[in-house]
Amino acid sequence: MRRARGSLGEIDIVARRRAVLAIVEVKACREVSAALEATTARQCGPIARAAQLYLARHPALVTLPVRFDLMVVIPWRLPIYICGAWHPPV
């Protein structure tokens, strides 16, 4: 697990669990709905491009299915993890 930065964007967390590569966006908000609203197509585009660049730099991972997840951090609560929270724009 680690943060990946590139010229195309930034990925907060890249994690592999078994045969799935998770690209995780982390949002700190007061409510889950605010985090979902903040994860817009405009923001997801650079994350998807950064994921493509990450995969180009790590060819051993290219065969894995990629899932885009969201982790919501709310003050004084446990983080909420949403698998498959969004899909990259086409």
Helices and strands as residue ranges (DSSP letters): E 2-6, E 9-17, E 20-28, H 32-38, H 41-57, G 59-61, E 66-73, E 80-82
